[in-house]
């Protein structure tokens, strides 16, 4: 399809296109996957970075796949696609997307929405509670204005509106998000500079942050997400194979707890032996990698 016919769709990315990632894609010699385009609007659901890379390289045509669905299904597909591959969505982007999916698909389970957004089911449940208790989650101020109890949530709502309706005035967005015009102005500035719309001091920790161990569960997920951004790994066949292998063997505490519920008592010892054996292999691999890292500072 000719690139001039395509336009951007409603994206879960709060900060828009990452120009550094576009340059990385533009420089790769590998054939990139086709982008996903909504039919008949020809808006790009997944693949804006690939489209921008094609434009940067002067390409007139790009390979596309079509999707037919309403606005809610289109957004849900965009979230799922951006969570499954490519440049990972930030935590704030995933939480904002989860709130929108909950609103448009209230019948979906927490676990189903968690799979779509890349969050834990417990985090989705927390977001659903906040959404369900929308009226009680707001307070009446002394000036008679209603504001969210959570400033972070108000900022996420404002950032979502800024992306969806960039032509809206600051005052309109402030009224919809129940925050001040100054807060909307700050959110817009943070988005423009590629920052999280919620400052670190206002962010609510994900339930995975408290996972036990020397490296928290969330830390492991973050490390893996960063590995997925490494061009050396992303754009070589051996690197992609390694990422697929790591992704298939990365086990979170939540997954292990789910597995425990499926283990029959008579199989517990056998599965424990497998777990110990795998742990020994991973420890041996970790020791060898650390030794190599020490040899090559």
N, C-alpha and C positions, 0 to 999 in steps of 0.2 A: 504494500500500500504506500502511496505517496505521503511523505511526512507532513506536507502542508495541509492535509485533510484532517489531521489529528489534533485534539485539544486535551487539556488536563481534566480529570474527573475529580470528584470529592475524595481527597486523600486523607489517610490516617496520620500522615506525617505533619506534625505541627510546625516544623521549621522549613518545610518545602524541600526543594531539590538540594542535595549536597554536591557542590561543585567539585570538590576533591574526588568524590566517588565517581562523578561523571568523567573526569580526566583519566582515572584508573581504567574505567571501562573502555574509553576511547583508545587507549594505548594497547589493549590486549589484542592478540592475533587470533584468539579462540572465537569460534562462532557462538554468539550469545543466543539464549532462548528467545522465541518470539514473544512479543508483548501481548497483553490481553486488552482487548478493546470492546467497549460496550456498543452493541448494535441496536438501533440505527444511529445513535448520537455521535459515534466515532470518538468518544472520550476514552482516554487511556486509564484503565482500571489498575493495571500493574505493568510497570516498565517505563516510567517517566525518566529514570536515570539512563536506561538503554536508548530511549528516544533522543534525549539530550546528547548522548555520546554519538549517536548517528548524525545529528545535526552538526556537532563539533567536527566530525570527520567529513562533512560535506556530502553525506549520503542523501539521495533523493527518495529511496525506497526502504521500507523496513518490513520484516515478516511479522504478521499479526495472527492472533486467534480471537475469535469473536465470542462474546458472552451476551445472552439475552436475559434480562431480568429487571425488576423494578429497582428504585433507588436504594432501598434498604438492603436487598440482596447484593447489589453491586458494591455497596460499601463493605458489607461483610466479606465478600470475596477479596476485596482490596486488602483488608486487614489480614485475612488468612494467608494471602500470597506474600505479603511483606513480612509476615512472621516466619514463614517456612523457608525463605531463601533471600538472597541479596543482602542489602544493608539493613541490619536489624532495627526494628522500631525501639525507641527508648521506652523506659518504664512508664513515663508520663503519657506517651502516645498510646501505649497498650491499655492503660487504665482509662484514658479518655475514650478510646475505641470501644472498650468493654461497656462503658456506660451507655454509649449509643446503641450497641447491639442489644443490650438488655432492654432498652426503650423500644426498639423496633421489633425484637423477637423475644418478648417476655416468656414465651412458652418453652424456650430452650433451657436446658439444665445448666447449672453452674459449670459442670465438667465440660459440656459441649462448648460453651462460650470460652472456657479456659483453653481448650484446644485451638480455637480460632485465634485468640489474642496472645497466646504464649504466656499467660499468667497462671497462677495456681488457682484451683477451684475455691479455696478459702478466700483469696483476694477478690474473686468475682462475687462471692457471696457477700462480702463486706460492701462492695460497690452496689450490689443489688439492694442491700438493706438501706443504704444511703439514698438510693433512687426511690425506693418504696416509701420511705419516710420523708419524702421531699418537703412537705409542709412543716413537719416537726423539726426538720433539720435546719430550719431558718428561724431567725430571731427578729423581734421588732426592736429597733433602736430608739433612742430617746428623741431622735428627729422624726420619728414616725415611718422611717423607711425599713423595709424588710431586707435582711442580708443573710447569706449563708452562714451557718455556724463554722464551716470549714472554708478558710480563705483559699486554701489549696484547691478545693473543689471549684470555687468560683473562678479561679484563674484558669483551670482546665476548661471550664465551660466557655470562658471568654476566648481562649486560644482556639477552641473548636469552631466558634462562630467566626473568628477572624479568618480562619482558613476557608470555611465554607462560604462566607459572604464578605469578601475583602472590601466591597464597596460600602458596607454599613458604617454609620458614624460611630465614633467612640461612645457617644451618649446612648445610642440604641443598644450597643453591645453591653454597656454597663448595666442597663436596665434588665436585659435578658439574663445576664450572669449574676445579677444582684451584687455587683461590686462597684467601686468608685470609678469615675472616669480616669483618674490618675493611675489606678491599678491596671485598667485596660491599656492605657498608654505604655505602661511598663511592660506588660505582657507582649504588646506589639514590638517593642524595642528588643526584648529578649528573643523573640522568634526571628526577627530580622538578623540578629547576630548569631543565630544557631544555638542559642542556649535553651535550657529547659524553662518553660514559662513559670514554673514554681521554683522559687529560690530554695536552696538546700535546707534552710532553717524552717521552712514551712511544709516540707514534704512528709507525707505519712509513710512510715516504713512498711514494706511488703511483709507479709507473714513469714516469708521464707528467710528474711534477714536474721531471724533468731535461731536458725538451724544450728545444731551442735557441731563440734569438731574444730580442728585447727583452722580450716578454711570453711566458712559457712556455705550452705547450699547455694545461696544467691551468688556468692563469690565465684563458685565453680561455673555457674551459668554465665556470669559476666565474662569470665576468662575465655570460655568457649565462644561467646559472641564476638569477642575481640579477635580470636583466632580466625573466625570466619571472614573478617575484614582484611586479613593479611593477603596482599596480592600474590605473593609467592605460592600460597596455598590455594587460593581461589581460582587461579588461572593456569594451573598445571594439572594434568590428569592424576599424577601421584598425590598432589596436594588435596585435590577434591576427594580422592579415595580415602586419604587419611582423615579428612573432616567427616566424611560419611561414617567411617569406622568409629571415630571418637563420639559422634552424635548418637550412634546406635548403642554405645556402651556407657554413656554418661547416665548414671542412676541417681535420682534425687531421693531425699528422705521420704517425700510423699509417695513416690513410686514404690519404695521398699515397703512402706506401711500398707499400701494397697496389695502388694504381693503377699504379705504375711497373712492377709485375710483369706487368701486362696489356698494356703498350704494345708493339706490334711495332716493330722497328727502322725500317721504312720510314715509320712514322707519327710518329716521335719529334719531328721538326722542326715538323710541323703542330701537334701538341699543345703543344709548347713555345711556339709563337706565341700559341695560345689562352691559355696560362697567363700569359704576359707581358701580354697584352691585359687579362685579368681583373685582374691585379695593378695595372695602370695605373688602371683604373676604381676599384678599391678605394682606392688611394692618393689619387685625386682626391676621392672621397667622404669619406675621413677628413679631408683638408685642409679641405673645406667645413664639415664638422661641427665641427671644432676652431675654425674662424673664427666660426661661429655661437655656440659656447659662450663664446668670448671677448667677443662682443658682448653676451651676456646672462649676466653673472656670477651 
